[in-house]
């Protein structure tokens, strides 16, 4: 079981790396497929570790990061509603596990600000960016 889990984690990590490469090249559809596949693996791994007795699972941080990444891809595809849903899910996970003043929370808040800016809701964008900045200071 441990070897299977390690293999699955390595596979998901590799998919995330490929997702980043596709995203950087502007292949957002390809990036979405790869990140979605990675997220499914991380969620499954996290579920199994919860069954084995870890209260929140071992892979919640991978789930949160990949969820946030998918939000960025959705934003670049122009699907702002989906982007906000994924960023909100990542924010909820991160705040639950890390508290509201962690740098990873700031990164997600910045991403949410970018989505609001893309939607031309500049006041809301500034609110998210300012909160992220306050965390970083």
N, C-alpha and C positions, 0 to 999 in steps of 0.2 A: 504494500500500500504506500509506503514512504517513497519507494522508487517511482511508482506511478505518479504520485503528487509532484515529485521533483521534476519529472519529465514534463508534466502538464504546465508547471510554472515556467520552465524554460521555454516551452512552446509559446505560451502566452507572451512572455517577455520578447521573444523574437518577433511575434506578430505586431507588438507595439512598436518595435524598431522599424519594421517595414511600413507600418502605418505612418510613422513620422516621415520616412523617406518619400512616400507617396504624397503626403500633405505638402511637404516642402516643394515638390515638383508641380503642385496644382492639381493633382489627380485626387480630388476630394471624394469621389465615389469609391475609388479603390481604397483610399484611406479609411473611409467609413466601414467598408466590408472587413478590413483587417482589424480595426479597433473593436468592432462589434464582436468579432470572433474571439478576440483576446478577452473582452469583458465577459463573455459567456463562460470562458474557462475560469477566470478569476472568481466569478460568482459561484460556480460549481465547487471550486476548491474551498472557498470560504464557507460554503454550506457544509461540506464534509468536515472541515475542522471544527465547526460548531457542533456537529454530531459527536465528534470525538471529545467534546468537553470544553473547548475554548469558547467562552461566553459569546463574544462578538465575532469569532473567527480570526484566523491569522492573516488573511489576505484582504482585509477591509481597506487598507491603504492603496493597494493595487486597484481595487474596485473603484475607489474614490478618484484616483488619478486618471484612470481610463475613462471613467464617466465624464470627468472634466474635459479630457481630450476630445471625446465625442461631441461635447457641447461646442468646442471650437470648430470642429469640422462642420457641424450643422450651421454654425454662424457663417462660415465661408461658403456654404451651399445656399445661403440666403434663407434658411429656415430658422428664423429667430425664435419662434415659439418653442420649437424642439430644443434649440440651443439653451434657452432659459430653463427648460425642464431638466435637462441634463446637468447644467451648472448648479441648479438648486439642489438636485439630488446629491451632487458631490459636496456642496456646501454643508448640507445637513449631516452627512457622514463625517466630514472633517470637524465640524464644530462639536459633534457628539464625542468624538474620540480625542480631539486635540485642544478643545476650547476655542473660544471666539477670537483669541489674540495670536494665533499661530500663523507663521509665514505661509503655510499652504492654504489657509483660509484667506489670507490676503490675495494670493494668486487667483483663487476662484472668484473673489470679489472683483478683481481687476477684469477677469474674463466677462463677468456679468456686466461690468461697466462698458466693455467693448460692444456687447450686444445692444445695450441701450443706446450707445452712440450710433450704431448702425441703423437703429430704428428711429434715429433723429430725436430721441428723448434725452436731450443733452443735460437737463437738470438731474435726472435720475442717473445718468452715466457719471456725472460729476460726484454725486452722492456715493456711488460705489467706489469710484477711484479714490476719493478722499478717505473713505473708511479703510481701504487697503493701505493707503499711505500712513494713516495713523497707526495701523498695526505694525508697519515696518519701522516706524520711528520709535 
